[in-house]
């Protein structure tokens, strides 16, 4: 049965007994939460910071202020948070920073300096079709996710993120096996169709959310759960702990809760905390009814 304890700073919602630390939602500035996280305590961090548009982002009754459109100032503001994130990662841990064209190149240089260029794992290009078109150039239809590892012993679970294998003009199908012949060497490569494949670093199979998607919370800039799920499944396993310092609609927390990962998420916007809390409590009850209750949920205001 649900038990709720309420005081001035913490509301705890118990869904069931667990030895894992309570999951946490914190209403605070990102940096203050990140620096308070013990060193080496996190297995993965995914952040989707404001993109530096210099505008007010508006959703269905929800809004937040983006940061000024000055890439140098943006990097100066973000860098201490990136450093705190690095320090909070376990030796096998990974940081994913989700950006668009405005600041990604500036932030990559900062991350190279902070982590070291040899800790750069992937530049993941997330391609989508939804959105406006330009009359003065090519439509901007992708975001970039920069993946950096804490050490050279980062965790990666490729079998957890396999996708269906689709053939091309250079592939032939023989008894459920796709075959490709190297024209120079004559060597034949065989790939079982049922096993799927590990995605490349460009993702076209996950569409951004439109206004009619059931997943929509009304919070602007919400990312699809499938996108965050692929990221977390690639580098974490059940029982691991993840973080997101810009919780927004709560997608990282919701995916982590559903996948059996622990989490700590934060946001400075009260609307974001409210949306995230509502989403997690509802999903927590669904998980409890299904027989897999998540740990306690703490909301720090």
N, C-alpha and C positions, 0 to 999 in steps of 0.2 A: 504494500500500500504506500502511496506517496506520502512523504513527510516533508514539511516545509518549516525551516527555522529562519526567522527574519530578525536582523538587527540593523544597525546604522550603516554597515558597510558590506555585509555578505548575505546573500540569499542562497541557501543550499537546497537543491531539489534532489532527493534520493530516489533513484529508480531501482536500486537493488544493491546487494552486498558486492564489494569488489576490493581486491587488494591493490588495485592501481590508484595512484593519486587522483584526486578530484580534477575533473576538467574545469577550466577557468575561462570566464569572459571578463575582461577588465576594461572599465571605462576610464581611459587615461591616455596621455600622450605616448606614442609608439616607443620613443627612445627610453622613457622612464621605465616602461615595462621590460624592454629588451635588456637593459643594463642590470635589472634586478634578477634576471634569470641566471641560475647557477651555471658556472662554466661546464661545458660538456654534457649538459642535461637534455639536449634536443637532438633528435635523429634527422629532422628535416625542418626547413623553414621555407614557406612560400609567401612572398609578399607581392601585392599588386598596388603599389603606391599611387598617389595622384600623379597624373601624367604631365603636369605643368602646363595646362591649357590656359590658366589665368582666368577661368570662368567659374560660374556657379553651375554645378551639375544637378539637373532636375529629373526626378522620377515621378511616380504616381504618388504625389503628396509628400515625397521625401527628397531631400537635397543635401548637398555638401559643397563646401568651397574648395576648389582646386588651388594649387599653389601657383605663384606668379610664373609667367612664361619667360624664364631666364635660366638657361641650362647650367651656367656656372653657379648661380645661387641655389638651384635645385640640387646639384651634386654636393655643394657645401652643406646643405641641410640634411641630405640623405646619408652622407658618409659616416657620421658617428653611429648611425643606426646600423649600417652595414658592418661596421667594426664590432659593435655589440653582438650582432647576429653571428658573426664568425666565432667569437669567443664562447657563445652559448652552445655551439655545435659540438657533438661528440666527434671523435676522430674519424668515424665512418660517415659523418653527417654531410648534408648537402644544403646549399642555399639556392633558391630559385627566385629571380627578380623579374617580374612581368612588367614590360614597358612598351611604348610605341615609338614611332620615329622621332619624336621631339627630343628625347633625352637618352635613348638607349646607347648611343655611341659614346656619349660623355660618361655615362655610368659604367660602361664596360671598361674604359680606361681606369676609372677609379677602382673597380673590382680587381683588375689585373694587378694594380699596385698593392692592394690590400691583401689579396689571397696569394698572389703570384700567378704569372701567366700559365704555369704548368698545372695549376689547379682549375683552370677553365676546362669544363667537360663538354658542353654543347651550347650552341646558339639554336634554340628551338623556335622555328617560325610557325606560328599558328595562323593558318589562312582561313578566311571565312567569306561568305558571299553577301550577308546582310549588311546594309548600310548604304550611304549615299554614293553618288558617282560624281566625278569631276569633269568639267568641260575644258579645263586648262591643263590636264595631265592624266596620268593613269590613276584609276581609283585606288585609294589606300585601303587595302583589304587584308592586312595582317598585323599582328602584334608579335613581339619578340620576347622570349623567356630565356634569360641568361642563367646557366647552371654552373655553379662553382662548388668545388668540394673542399672540405676542411683539410684533408690530407690526401695523399695519393692512394689511400686504402678505402676509398668511398664505397658505400653499399650500392649495389645495382641488382635488381631482380627482373631480368628480361622476360622470363616466362609469365610474369604477372601482368604484362602489358601487351601480350601478343594480339595482333589484329588479323582479320581474314586475309588470306593471300589471294591477290587477283592477278590473273595472267596478263601478259602483254603480247605484242606482235612477235616478240622474240622467244616466247615461251610456248611449249607444246604440252598438252595434258595426256598422260599415259597411265591408265589405271589409278587415278587419284594422285599421281605424282606429276608435278610440273618439272619439265626438263629444259635446260638451257645449255647450248654448246658454245664453248669459247672458240671463236673463229680462228684465232692465232694458234692455239695449242691443241684444239680438237677435244679438249677435256669436257666431259658432260657433267653438269651440276644438276642434282635432283633435290626437289623440295616437296615434302608431303603437304598436300593442300590442307588436310585436317589440322596440322600443327600450327598453321598461321605463320606470322612473321613478326619480328620486332620492328616497330615503326622507325622510319627514318627521322631526321631532325626537322622535317617539314610535315605539318599535320593539316590535312585537308578534310578529315572525316569527322570533325567535331564542329558543328555550326554554332555561331554565337546566338544568344537568346533573342527571340523577337518578342513583341509585346503580348502575344497571345499564348506564349509557353506557360504551361502549368507550373513550371519551376519558378517562374517570376515572383519576386517578393515586392516589387515596386521600387527597390533601391537602385539608383543609377549606377552604371558601370558593373552590374552583377555579371560574373563569369559563370559559364555552364559547369555543373557538377562533374560532368564527364572529363572535362579538361583537367580540373584539379585532381580528380581520381587517378588519371593516368600518371600525373606527376608523383603523387604520394605512393601509389602502388609500385612505381619504378624504383623507389629508394627506401621504402619502409616496409615493415611487416607488422602483423597484429601485435599489439602491446607496445609498439614504439610510440614516441611522443613528438608531436609536431607543433609548429607555431605559425601565426600570421599576425603581424603587427598592424595591419590595416584591414580589419575584419570586414568592414562594409556590410554586405548582405548576409555574411556568415557562411559562405560557401565552404571555405576550408574547414571550419569547425563541423559543419553538417556532414561533409564527406568523411572526415576523420572519425566522427562518432559512429557513422554507419559502417565503416571499415574496421572498427575496433582499435583505432589508434587513440592514444591520449592527446590532449591538446591544451594550449593556452593561446587565446586570441585577444586582441586589444583594438580599440578604436577611440578616438577623441570625440566622435560625434554621438550624441545621445540617441539619435534616430537609428544609427547603426547598431548600437547595443540593444535597443528594443526589438529591432527586426531579428537580429541574431538569436536573442533569448527566446523569442516566440517560436522561431523555427526549430531550435534545438529541443525545447520542452516538448513540442508536438511530436517531433521525430523520436525523442526518448520514450514517450509513451507507446508509440508504435512498436519500437524495438522491445519494450518490456512485454507487450501483449504477444509478441512473436517468440518470447522466451529467451531473449538475449539482452537483458537490461544493461545499459551503460553505467559507468561509475557516477558518483555524485557530480552535480553541476554547480559550480560556484560563480556567482555574479558579483563582481567587485565594482562598486560605484563610487 
